[in-house]
Amino acid sequence: MPRSVPAKATSEPASYEEALAELDQLLQAMEGGQLPLDRLLESYQRGSQLLTFCRGRLKAVEDQIQVLEEGQLKPWTSE
């Protein structure tokens, strides 16, 4: 009988920061070397989903900045 995938493993994170936190937890668990092979594979797949989500969010922000700066990216200042 196939195991069910936890809801968290298929849901989209609420934010970029949430995705990074979950990705960090997955990496720590994977690097610990104590996960069974099937759980390791699930963690890798979820990590890939999270990475794709984060890249998409960063690209969207970059696109918004280009629009706000009239198509020209300017160096970020914290002022």
Buried (B, 14 or more C-beta within 10 A) or exposed (E): EEEEEEEEBEEEBEEBEEBBEBBEEBEEBBEEEEBEEEEBEBBEEBBEBBEEBBEEBEEEEEEEEEEEEEEEEEEEEEE
